[in-house]
Amino acid sequence: MLCLLLFWEFAKIGLVCVGGGYASMPLIQAAVVDTYHWLTLAEFIDIFTISQMTPGPIGINAATFAGMKVAGLPGSIAATLGFVTPSFILCLILARLLLRYGSIGAIQGVLNGLRPAVVALICAAGLSFIALTLFDVDRFPTTIAAMKEQFDLKSAVILALAVVAVRKKVNVIHILLACGVLGVALGMIG
């Protein structure tokens, strides 16, 4: 029964996930962390991180890892199939329609209207990740005192260096390796 629920939840996410894997992250988080409490936010961030480092689309990787954490191998298969099935079917249908009707202005208008929504989904996930990284909480602290008390300077340094490296077009693998080494080194310091 849990595998069917995993399939269904990830099929719903796969159905409405417009904009790729990053846009699916807040939807996956809502299901596995907020609704069903299958994972903590920290576990979800770990899965997101691992999904980022492994080959393949991040949304599918996240579904596979989340399913594995929740229900083992059958759960990973159910979550993965749930995530990709709607996309596969929709892609076949939309490819056919886009080839036939793609030049119509209304279709272009719909696509242009979806772009800001995709950016909003990615930003929402990013803000949750920043709050967890800098303050080790699900949402940003609401008072200055709480911010000062919960602020993690080591994580802020790693985050800032990683952002600079990304903006300078440093290879992502090098950034991940360097941040991992820096995390170990800063952890050993204190």
N, C-alpha and C positions, 0 to 999 in steps of 0.2 A: 504494500500500500504506500509506503514511503517513496518507493521508486516511481510510482505513478504520480504522486504529488510533486516530486522533483521534476519529472517530465513535463507536467502541466505548468508548473511555475516558470520553468525555463522556456517553454513554448510560448507563454504569454510575453515573456521578455523578448524572445527572438522575433515575435510578431510585431512588436511596437518599437523595436530598437532601430531607429533611423540614425545613420551617421557613423556606424562602426562600433568597434569594441569599447572605446572610451565612453561613448554615449550610453552603453549598456551598464556601466559600472554603478551608477546610482540606482538603477532598477534592480540589479542583482543585490546590491546592498539592502535595498528596501525589503526584498523578499527574504534573504537568508539571515540578515541581522535584525531588522526592525520587526518584520511580521512573524516569522517562525522561530526566531532566536536560535537558529541552528549553529550560528557562528557569532562570536563577539566581533566588535568592530576591529580590534587588533588582529584577530585571526583573518578577517576579511582583507585587511590591508596586507597581511603576509601573503595571502593567496593572490592578491592583485600584484604584489611585488614579484612573486614567483612566475605568475602569468606573463609579466612583462619581460622576464629573462628567458623564457622558454620559446622555442620556435613555434610559429603559428599565430593565428588571430587571438588577440587578448581576451575577447569575450568568450570564445570557445574554450580557451585554456582555463579561464576563471570558472566557467560552468563545470568543466571536467574536474578541476581541483576541489571546487565546492561540493560537487556530488560525491567525490571520493571521501571527503572529510565527513559528510553527513551519513552516507550509507555504503561506503566501500566501493568496490569495483562495479557492482550493479548500479549504484547511485551515480557513479561517474558516467557510465554509459547512458543512463536515463537522462541525466541533466544535459549531457552533450547532444544527444539526439533531440531532446526537447528544444534546445537552443537553435540547432541548425535546420530542423524540419520546416518551420514557417519561412525562414529565409530562403531555403531551397525552392519551395513552392512559389513564394512571392517573386523570387528572382526570375523564374521561368515565365511567369505571367507578365511581369513588368517589362522584361526584355522584349517580349513579343509586342506589347502595347507601345513601348518607347520607340521601337523600330517603325511602327505603323503611324503613331500619332505624336512623336516627340517634338515636332516643330510647331505644334499648336501653342499659342501664347499662354493659355491657361495652364498648361502642363509646366511650362517654364516658370510661371508665377508660383505654382505650388512648390516646385523645387527650390526656388529662391526664398520662399517663406519658411521652409523647413530648416534652412541653414542656421538662422539665429536660435531656433529651438535646440538644435544639436549643440551649439556652442554653450547654451545655458545648462544643458545636462552635463557637459564636460566640466564646466566651471563649478557646478554644485558638488560634483564628486571631488574636484580638486580642493575646494574649501574644507570639506570633511577630512580629507587626507592631511591638509595643512594643520588643522586643529589637532588631530591626533599626533602628528609629528612634533609640533611645537609645544603642545600643552598636555599631551597624553589623555585627552578627553574627546568625547564624540562631537561636541560643539564648542565654539570659542567661549572662553570664560566671559562672564558678563560684568565683572568688576575689575578695576585696575589692580586691586590687592590680589585677587585670584590669578590674574595674569602674571603678576610678579612671582607669586608663589609656585605656579605650575609651569612656568616657562623653562624649556630645556635648551640651554645655550648650545650644547654640543650638536644637537639635532639642527638647530638654526644655522650653525656654521656649515654643516654638511649640506643642508638644503641650499643655502646661498651659493656655495661653491659649485654644486651640481647645476643650479640654474645658470650661472655664468658659463659653465662648461657647455651646457646645451646650447646657449645663445651663440657661443663661439664655434659651434658645429663640431665639437669633440665627439669621437666615436662613442656611441651609447654603451658598448661593452666596456670600453676604457673607463667611462664615467661610473658604471656600476661596480667594476672591480676596485677603482680608487675609493669610492664611497664605502665599500665594504671594508677595505683595509683601514681607512680613516676611522670608521666606526669601531673597529677592534682596537686601534691605537688609542682613541679618545676614551674608550671604555676601560682600558688598562690604566690610564692616567688617574681616573677617579670618577 
